[in-house]
């Protein structure tokens, strides 16, 4: 009998707003919803933490991955995060651009160690490709040891047949989104860039090589803009 492979459907978004943190264990070691609590102004792994008092595991995991990558390759802190190189050279994952079904932004095939990104979306919105790859890296770093299913990640709302809000699948999706945001737009670097160049969404999006909507969410979550971002305010073709 042919063995059947399960897949997980997840909603893929640029970056989700910051409701209270969801939990889980990191590397099956932390029993609680948060990794640790640190006082403001403390530093860990070279990051200034006036930023977050309580940090969820996906944020810590993204920072840890970036630290490990920098330590291995001596990467510069200047310019956009080299997400392709992190996936392929450091993690040993294959990154492919493929003709995926409409509405599917990306896939993570665990056994094959492969990330597939929607070719049509890459052609239409080049910067979205980077977030898709970072999102799938988040699944790899956070969830590969927790589930045996492949991940199929869609853009937009979870469909009726998809995971219910608050379900384990929905939690994993949100964690991957927040991991991707921290990986591509590290909080310490965001603070430095805003301090030196201001909080203009378009300028910062170009510098970090992300979509304006992703950057708007990031600036909002960090308290640099007051108006909650709307998809209608930003052209995804930018």
N, C-alpha and C positions, 0 to 999 in steps of 0.2 A: 504494500500500500504506500502510495506517495505521501511523504510528510508534508503537511500544510504549514505555511508560515503565517503567523499572525502579524497584523499591522496595526499601528495606532494612528488614528486621525487626530490632528491637533490644529487649533486655530493659529494662524501665523499673523502677527501684527508688528508694526514698526517698533513700538515700545508701549507697554501698558502703563496706565496711570498707577500711582502708588497707594493702593489700599493696604491694610495691615498685612504683614508678611505671612506667607504660607510656609509650612514646615516640611519636615522630612529629615533624613539623616544624610550626612556627607560621608561617603566611603563607609557607610554602615557603622559609624562611630558616635555620632551626635544624636542623642535621643530626642532633643527638643526642636522647636520650630526655628530657633535662632542659633547662630553659631557662637557668638560671644557678645559681651557688652564691654565697651571700652569708654573711658572718660574722654570728653572733648579735648582736642589738642594732643592726644596720645599718638604715637606712631607705631606702625607695624609693617614690616616688609617694605620700608621706604615710603609708605603712604601717610600723608598727613590726615589725621582723622578728626578734623573739626567738622567733618562731613556728616557722618552717620553715627549715632550712639549705638543703635542696634542694627546689626548687619545680617541679612539673610544669607543662607548658605550659597546661593547662586552668585551673590556679589563677591563673597570671599573666594569662591572657586574661580571666577573670572580674573580677579586680581592675582591669585596664586598662579594661574596658567600664564599670565603675562609676565610675572616675575620669573617663572621658570624658563620661559622662552628668552627673555632678556639675558638671564644668567648664562644660558647655553650659547646664544648667538651674539651676545654683546650688542643687541639692537639699540638704536638711537631712540630717544624719547621725542624726536622731532618728526612731524609729518603723520599721515594716517597710519593706523595700525595695519601691519601686513597680514591680513587675515588668511589669505591663501597660503602664505608661507607657514603660518602657524599650523594650519590644517595639514598640509602636505609634508613639509620638511620636519616639523617638530612632532606632530602627532601621528604621522604615517598614514593619514587618510587620503583616499583618492577623491579628488574634486572633479566632477564631470558636469558639463553643460549639456542637457538632454531635452528632447522634445516631450515634455511631460504633459499630462492631461490638463486642459484649461482649468484654472483655479488652484492647481497644486503648485506652490512656490518652490518646495524642495522636499527631498527625501533623505533619510539616513538609513543605510542598509548596514546593520551591525556586523553580520558575519563577513560581508565583503569589505568592511571598513571603507565604505564609499558614501560620499555626499553627492547627490544629484540636484542640480539647480535648473529651474524652468528656463529653457532657451528663449522662449518668446518674451518672458518678463525681463530677462537680461538685456535683450535687444531694445525693449521699450523703456525700461527704467534701469540703466546700468548700475546705479548705486544700490538698488535693492538687492542685487546679487551679493554684495558684501554682508548685508544684514542677514540674508538667508543662510549663508555659510556660517556666520557667527552663531545663529540660532541653532543650526544642526550640531555645531561644536558643543554648544550648551547641552544638548541632549546626550552627546557622547561623554562629556565630562561628568554630568550629573546623574544620568539615568541608565547608562549602558549596563551597569551592574544590578539595576533594580528590575528591569524587564527584559524579556527575550524577544519582544516584537520589534519590527522595523517601524520607523516613524515616517508618516506621510503628512506633510505640513501644508495647510491651505491658508490662503490669504482671506481675511474677512471673518465673519461670525461663524461659530460652530453650527453646523447644519443640524436639523432635527434629529438625525440618526447619530449625531456625534456625541461626545461626552457631555454630561450635564455639568452645569456650573458647580464648582466645588468638588467635582469628582477627581480622583487621582490623575486622570488624563489632563483635565483642565489645569490642575496645579502644575504638572510637568510642563505644559505649554507656557504658562506664565513664567515659570522659572527660566525656561530657555530664552524667552523674550528679554527678561531682565538681565540674564547673563550676557546676551548679545549686546545690549545697550552699554553695559559696563565694560565689555571687552573692546568695543569700537570707540567708545567715548568715555575713557577712564575718568573717574570723578576728580582725581587730583589734577589731571591735565585740563579738565573742563574749568576748574577753579582758576588755574593759571592763565588759561586763554581768555576767560572773561575779564580777569583782572587787567590783562594787558591790551585786549582788543575789543572789549565790550560784549554785549549780549545779543548782537544782531543774528537772527536765526539763519539767514541765507549765508552770511560770511562764515559763520562757524560750521555750517553744514558743508560748505565747500572745503574748508580746512581739514575737517575730519573725514571727508569723503563719504558722507551719509546723506540720506534724503532730508529735505527741510522739515518734513513732518517728524521724523525721528529726532532731529535736533530740537525741534520745538517741545516735544515731550520731555526730552532730557533737561532742557533749560527750565521748564515748568517744574519738573520733579525736584530740581536742585534749588528752586526758589528764585531764579533769575528773571522769570517773566511771570506775570500775575494771571493772565488770561489763559484758561484751559484751551489747549490747541484743538482746532477743528480740522477735519480732513479737507473741508471746502476752502480753508484759508491758504492751502499750499498746493502747488501744482506738482504732482508726482513725476512729471516729466523733467523737472529740474534736477 
